[in-house]
């Protein structure tokens, strides 16, 4: 009998959710939904078929949303609310009906034609948020098409043994239905850290490696797979020694997490007794649970734009007030930095019907938009001021490029404060006002800004791409997205030094703040507050407890004189070792 030779293969991808899993492969393959173009003679019957497929799809999505609400919470369930909005979008539905009624296309072909047009349009935009909307439309269209064709889509919730999912991609619907008891992780050909499936994997705390390009070609059902969500590796049919090695690595990671958990109530103090604040970036009140469970010392960035997204109209003052009050009360006196509306760039509000721009990241966004659309801005400022009496609020304006912009925003805030007081409303007596430093011009003029603001929060995601003139979403220039570049470190130092010269504090709320290579440098540069995703806090605290600020200051001073990013990285590795 000839047996098939089993070869071990290692595949690299993007580490989308931390952890290590070892299990058999389960290929999640969707059936082929083949669409043929046919002319219809009974238009009413065809329209009715389409309407029935729509209704069946809505029913399924309502059930998935309810299941997601129970297992993963409000914010993840809202993904399916967005899918339901697609199913009710008159522009999409009317165009499909129009193709059936005027061009006499069968429902399947009409659906495919219209959906392809919408998906192509969204994917052509240099905008990550709109590209995610294209994925939503594809997911919804697949569901409608399956009903039109009478084909059953696989249900991942029926998996009843321990497996690692192998797929081309996982839709939000697929991911929401994964049973954590049996699905130990997943890996996909496509996707990135910001895709819905990756975000949900992190919420579910299951390892994920995405963007591998080849797992569907290289892995068969039943293959033994090691999924390394720490280093972005997938190992197929590993040798026994390899399995033993990864079991040790998995145990070490779990033990490390248990050690980090002991630091929940600890102060973040360096080895030589210097305290810094470790706080969290959040998008919604529901995120507070993660902040508290991970020992966050406050909120360093509350992204208020999520109150405006995934809906058809602006949130009211009362809705915003209730959200801000919830966060402030929940943090029980700990500092909460709330950023005013930062819409534009990769975050759009379709209902505002703003004109399309050639380069939205450098266009009409954030404070620029708010200073022009003052009614919308004043509503938010009133909600913030009313909520201020319920906790330790700090208000931050985004995308400030000039002192005049800060002064204008501050004046509007003061006007609304006086109006509220005249109406008999309570407002906190002292509210710190700060700005995001994410534009090089602001960093260069930080010494002048520091005389007028109460604090700085450095937004490195944009500061880096603007300084390096490199779109961080563009893979071809991704090598220029260099947080450890001496040029970036010098800008960060300018901002921190300017704040300290005026007796103010400086924080950082970009991805760099939670980066284990950057933390020693930022500590040495004198950063007062590190704001990051909640799940990064305990790991960062563990690291800082082992570092001496005096020694890190020496490291940072050397790094500032270096010429390249690689020199800085090697210096950090050597110094820490």
Secondary structure, DSSP 4 states (H G I P E B T S, - for coil): -PPPPP--EEEE-EEEE--EEEEEEEE--PPP------B-S-HHHHHHHHHHHHHHHHHHHHHHHHHHHHHH-HHHHHHHHHHHHHHT-HHHHHHHHHHHHHS-B-HHHHHHHHHHHHHHHHHTSS-HHHHHHHHHHHHHHHHHHHHHHT-PPP-GGG--S-EEEEES---HHHHHT--TTTEEEEEESS--TTSHHHHHHHHHT-EEEE--S-HHHH--TT-EEEEETTTTEEEES--HHHHHHHHHHHHHHHHHHHHHHTTTT---B-TTS-B-EEEEEESSGGGHHHHHHTT-SSEEEEEGGGGTSSSSSPPPHHHHHHHHHHHHHHTTTSEEEEEPP--BTTB--GGG-PPP-TTGGGSS-HHHHHHHSHHHHHHHHHHHHHHGGGSEEEEEESS--SHHHHHHHHHHHHHHHHHHHHTT----S--EEEEEE-SHHHHHTHHHHTTT-SEEEE-HHHHHHHHHT--TT-GGGGGG--TT-HHHHHHHHHHHHHHHHTT-EEEE-SGGGG-HHHHHHHHHHT--EEEE-GGGHHHHHHHHHT--HHHHHHHHHHHHT-SSHHHHHHHHHHHH-
